[in-house]
Amino acid sequence: MSRRSTYKTTVTWKSGHWGHIVMGNGPEMDFSAPPDAQGHPGVLTPEDAFVAAANTCIMMMFIWAAERFKLKLLSYDCRAEGTKLIELDRTEIFTRLCFWPVIRIDAGDEDPKAVKSRTHRALQSAQKYSLVANSVKSEIVIEPEIEII
């Protein structure tokens, strides 16, 4: 049987190109459009939040998958980049999200090749089950660097 969950945020316009967001889970912060869209530097932007949502979701799903694949995760760091297309009529869309995770796994007494194979499968599962990645139109590209210790 299907279940539903609802997530809420509240945004308030402060002035000019400034807003404030309160997230349903508690955090709150100021945000702006990016500087190239008449916004301000050094604060959260909707574009940053979009890329961060996908990056954080894939990481959390990788942790979930690593546990199920019985991987001894030592570290996970991932740089992500979203590419936005701006049309002549000024409409915009993210066309590509690219992730570069650096994953370190302890093989223990296991064959490193088998552990690396399971790590790749765990990463594929993370992408498959990522709510955010599944909810966007953008192409998703993951180019991992996997180190087996």
N, C-alpha and C positions, 0 to 999 in steps of 0.2 A: 504494500500500500504506500502510495506517495505521501510525503510530508512536506510542509511548507515552513519556511523561516523568513522572517522579515527583519531587515536591517535599516536603520534610520539615521539620517543626518539632518542637521538644521544649519542653514547658511543665512547670514545676515549681512546686508550691505552696510559698510561703515562710512565710506565717502570715496569720491574719485574712483579709482580702480582697486579698491581694497574691500575685502570681505573677511568674515570670520566664520569658521566652521566648528560645530560641535558634533562629534561622532557619537553614535548610540552606545558605544563601548566605553566612552569616557573622555578620550583625548579631545582637545580643542586647540585651534591655532588660527592665526591670520593667514590669508592667502591672497593671491593676486593673479592677474594674467601674467604671462611671461613678458620680459622686457621687449621682445620683438612684436608684441601685440599691445603696446602701450601700458604694460604692467611694470612691476617693480622687481628688482633682483633680490636674491637672498631669502625668498620665502616660498612656501608651497604654491605650486600652480596646478591647475586641473591636468595639464599634460604630465607633470611630475607624478601626480597622484595616480593617473591611469597606468603609467609604466610601473610605478611602485606596486600597485595592486596586483598586476600580473606577476612581477618578480617575487613578491612576498608569498603569493598563493602557490606558485610553483615550488618555492623552497619548502613551504609547510607540507605540501604533498610529497616532496622528495623525502622529507624526514619520516613521514608516514610509511612510504614505500620502503625505505631503508630498514625500518623496523620489521616489516613483513618479509623482506628478503633476507633478514638476519645479517645485515651488514653492520660492521663496527665503524660507524661514522666518526672520523676524527675532526674534520672541519668541512665547511661548506661556505663559500663566498661566491657571490654572483653579481657581475656587472650586467646591466640590462640597458638597452637602447631602443627607443621608439622612433620610427621614421614617419613623419607627417607629410602628407601631400597637400599643398595649398593650390587650389584651382584658380583659374583666371577670375571667376566670380567671387573669390575669397572663401568659398566653402572649403572645409578642411576634413581630412580623414587620416587616421593612422593606418598605414598600409603594411607595416612590418614591425614586429617586435622581435628583437634578437637578444639572446641570453648567452652569457659566457660564464657558466659555473666552473669553479675550481673546487674539485671534490677530493678529499683525502680519506682513504679507507684503510683500516688495519686488516690485513689478510690473516693474521695469526698463523696457524699451521696449515691453512688452506692453500690450494693452488692459486697463485695470483691471477692467472688467466680466467679461471672460473669466477673469482671474485669480481674481476673487471667486467665480465659478461653480465653478472647479476647486477652490478652497479648501472650498466647501460639499460638493463631492463627496468630497474627501479626508476631511472630518469624518464624512460618512456611512459611508465605508469604515472609518474608525477604530472607529465604533460596531459596524458589522457584524462586524468581525474581532476585537473585544476579547474575549479569553477570559473575563475576569471578568464583563463586561456580559452575555455570553451564558450565563453560569452562574448567574445570579440570577433570582428570580421577580419582583423589583421592576420597576415601570414605570421606564423610562429616558427622561429628558427632557434635551435639550441645547439651550441657548439661547445661541448664540455671538454675540460682538461681533467682527466681522472688519474690520480696518483695512488697506486696501491703500495702500502708500506709493509 
